[in-house]
Amino acid sequence: MSLSLSFTNPILSRHVYSAVCPPPPPRFLFLSPRTTTTSRFHILYRAPQRAAALSATAATASIIRDTAASAAVFAGAYALVFTFDILTEKELIQQSLSRKLVHIFSGLLFAISWPIFSNAIEARLVTQGLSSANDQSLIKSVTREGDPKELLRGPLYYVVTLMLCTLLFWRESPVGLISLGMMCGGDGVADIMGRKFGSAKIPYNQGKSWVGSISMFVFGFFISIGMVCYYSALGYFQLDWGDTVQRVALVSLVATVVESLPISNLLDDNISVPLASMLAAYFFFTH
C-alpha cells in the first residue's frame, strides 16, 4: 500500500509520494514512466531524473530502446512522404496540397512519438536529430518547387521549431505540444481552407481570409487539446480540464490573431505562430 499527499492547483491535481513508499509503475510499460519530482513548471509532472550512475544493463537497454524508436520514427516519416509522393504522381492531389499535408502530419507524428523514447538525456538529442533528417524526396514534399534552396526558408524554420520544442519542453510540459499543434495543425489547415474557400478577406490583411483564420482557431484548438489529452492519458501530467480548455482556447486565439497579421514578409508563419503559442501557453499555464 502506498501513501500519498494531494495538493490542489487551479490547473493541476498533483500526487506526491513518500520516500518510503515508491510511486506505482507506469500504466503503459513500453512508455517512459512519469515522475513525481518537482518541476520548474509547477503544474506538471517532470520526466524522472537519472541516477548518478546507470548500470551497464540499464544503459544498454536505453540504447537499444532509443535505436528501435529512431528506426520506427524514420520508417514512419518516409512512409508518410512516400504516400503523398505517390498520390501526387498519380495526380490524386496537387503538389501544394501534398506539401501542406506533410507539413501537418509530419510534425504531429513526430510529437506523438516522444513517449517511445527512453528517459536518458541522449534520447532527447536523438529525437532532435530526427527532426532535421531529410533527403531528395523529403525536399520535394516540403518545398513549393522542389528547390533545395527553399529549405533555407519555411522548412528550416519548421525544423528549428521542432528542435526547440524537443529541447525546451519535451514530454514535461504541454507548452511544446500546444505550440506544435498550432503550427502543424492550425496553420496547416488554415492555409488549405483559405486557398479553397477564402474569398472573403480580412480587412487589414488581404493575403488572409476569414475562413482561414476561423479554421486556424478551430483546428489548432482541437489538435492541441488532442495532443495534451494524449500525454495526460499516458500519465506525463494531470490537468484540470475545465481550466485547460479555457487556456488552450486563449492560446489558439492569440496564435490566430498573430497568424492573421500582415507580417508574413517580415516573419514567417513557422516562426511567428509557434513563438506566439509558446509565449502564450507558458504564460497561461504557469500563472
Solvent accessible surface area in square Angstrom, and as a share of the most:
residue,aa,sasa,rsa
1,M,219,0.98
2,S,54,0.35
3,L,113,0.56
4,S,56,0.36
5,L,121,0.60
6,S,75,0.48
7,F,119,0.50
8,T,129,0.75
9,N,41,0.21
10,P,96,0.61
11,I,4,0.02
12,L,3,0.01
13,S,52,0.34
14,R,33,0.12
15,H,59,0.26
16,V,52,0.30
17,Y,44,0.17
18,S,47,0.30
19,A,113,0.88
20,V,134,0.77
21,C,23,0.14
22,P,98,0.62
23,P,66,0.41
24,P,69,0.43
25,P,106,0.67
26,P,41,0.26
27,R,158,0.58
28,F,79,0.33
29,L,147,0.73
30,F,136,0.56
31,L,8,0.04
32,S,4,0.02
33,P,46,0.29
34,R,70,0.25
35,T,10,0.06
36,T,30,0.17
37,T,59,0.35
38,T,118,0.68
39,S,11,0.07
40,R,144,0.52
41,F,3,0.01
42,H,90,0.40
43,I,1,0.00
44,L,0,0.00
45,Y,5,0.02
46,R,59,0.22
47,A,14,0.11
48,P,37,0.23
49,Q,118,0.52
50,R,112,0.41
51,A,70,0.54
52,A,119,0.92
53,A,88,0.68
54,L,71,0.35
55,S,67,0.43
56,A,84,0.65
57,T,107,0.62
58,A,41,0.31
59,A,37,0.29
60,T,71,0.41
61,A,55,0.43
62,S,25,0.16
63,I,115,0.58
64,I,112,0.57
65,R,67,0.25
66,D,12,0.06
67,T,86,0.50
68,A,62,0.48
69,A,5,0.04
70,S,16,0.10
71,A,60,0.47
72,A,56,0.44
73,V,23,0.13
74,F,79,0.33
75,A,64,0.50
76,G,36,0.34
77,A,46,0.35
78,Y,81,0.31
79,A,57,0.44
80,L,25,0.12
81,V,6,0.03
82,F,131,0.55
83,T,69,0.40
84,F,19,0.08
85,D,20,0.10
86,I,55,0.28
87,L,52,0.26
88,T,25,0.14
89,E,113,0.51
90,K,133,0.57
91,E,153,0.69
92,L,118,0.59
93,I,33,0.17
94,Q,135,0.60
95,Q,53,0.23
96,S,49,0.32
97,L,60,0.30
98,S,2,0.01
99,R,24,0.09
100,K,21,0.09
101,L,36,0.18
102,V,0,0.00
103,H,21,0.10
104,I,11,0.06
105,F,86,0.36
106,S,33,0.21
107,G,0,0.00
108,L,25,0.12
109,L,78,0.39
110,F,13,0.06
111,A,0,0.00
112,I,63,0.32
113,S,15,0.10
114,W,0,0.00
115,P,0,0.00
116,I,55,0.28
117,F,0,0.00
118,S,6,0.04
119,N,41,0.21
120,A,12,0.09
121,I,88,0.45
122,E,86,0.39
123,A,0,0.00
124,R,36,0.13
125,L,98,0.49
126,V,59,0.34
127,T,0,0.00
128,Q,36,0.16
129,G,40,0.38
130,L,21,0.10
131,S,12,0.08
132,S,49,0.32
133,A,35,0.27
134,N,83,0.43
135,D,55,0.29
136,Q,130,0.58
137,S,42,0.27
138,L,37,0.18
139,I,11,0.05
140,K,88,0.37
141,S,1,0.01
142,V,35,0.20
143,T,2,0.01
144,R,147,0.54
145,E,147,0.66
146,G,32,0.30
147,D,56,0.29
148,P,69,0.43
149,K,146,0.62
150,E,17,0.08
151,L,40,0.20
152,L,124,0.62
153,R,133,0.48
154,G,12,0.12
155,P,27,0.17
156,L,75,0.37
157,Y,66,0.25
158,Y,20,0.07
159,V,34,0.20
160,V,64,0.37
161,T,8,0.04
162,L,9,0.04
163,M,49,0.22
164,L,76,0.38
165,C,0,0.00
166,T,0,0.00
167,L,61,0.30
168,L,83,0.42
169,F,16,0.07
170,W,8,0.03
171,R,2,0.01
172,E,11,0.05
173,S,0,0.00
174,P,0,0.00
175,V,1,0.00
176,G,0,0.00
177,L,0,0.00
178,I,0,0.00
179,S,0,0.00
180,L,0,0.00
181,G,0,0.00
182,M,0,0.00
183,M,0,0.00
184,C,0,0.00
185,G,0,0.00
186,G,0,0.00
187,D,7,0.04
188,G,0,0.00
189,V,19,0.11
190,A,4,0.03
191,D,36,0.19
192,I,39,0.20
193,M,57,0.26
194,G,16,0.15
195,R,152,0.56
196,K,146,0.62
197,F,104,0.43
198,G,9,0.08
199,S,104,0.67
200,A,55,0.42
201,K,81,0.34
202,I,2,0.01
203,P,100,0.63
204,Y,116,0.44
205,N,18,0.09
206,Q,118,0.52
207,G,65,0.62
208,K,36,0.15
209,S,6,0.04
210,W,123,0.43
211,V,47,0.27
212,G,6,0.06
213,S,11,0.07
214,I,105,0.53
215,S,9,0.06
216,M,0,0.00
217,F,69,0.29
218,V,59,0.34
219,F,86,0.36
220,G,0,0.00
221,F,30,0.12
222,F,128,0.53
223,I,39,0.20
224,S,0,0.00
225,I,31,0.16
226,G,37,0.36
227,M,12,0.05
228,V,0,0.00
229,C,64,0.39
230,Y,79,0.30
231,Y,0,0.00
232,S,17,0.11
233,A,56,0.43
234,L,29,0.14
235,G,2,0.02
236,Y,7,0.03
237,F,0,0.00
238,Q,52,0.23
239,L,14,0.07
240,D,64,0.33
241,W,90,0.32
242,G,47,0.45
243,D,34,0.17
244,T,0,0.00
245,V,62,0.36
246,Q,112,0.50
247,R,46,0.17
248,V,0,0.00
249,A,30,0.23
250,L,80,0.40
251,V,0,0.00
252,S,0,0.00
253,L,93,0.46
254,V,53,0.30
255,A,0,0.00
256,T,13,0.08
257,V,74,0.43
258,V,30,0.18
259,E,10,0.04
260,S,3,0.02
261,L,64,0.32
262,P,84,0.53
263,I,49,0.25
264,S,55,0.35
265,N,158,0.81
266,L,158,0.78
267,L,67,0.33
268,D,43,0.22
269,D,27,0.14
270,N,15,0.08
271,I,53,0.27
272,S,5,0.03
273,V,0,0.00
274,P,2,0.01
275,L,85,0.42
276,A,15,0.12
277,S,0,0.00
278,M,20,0.09
279,L,118,0.59
280,A,11,0.09
281,A,0,0.00
282,Y,97,0.37
283,F,109,0.45
284,F,44,0.18
285,F,1,0.00
286,T,23,0.13
287,H,139,0.62
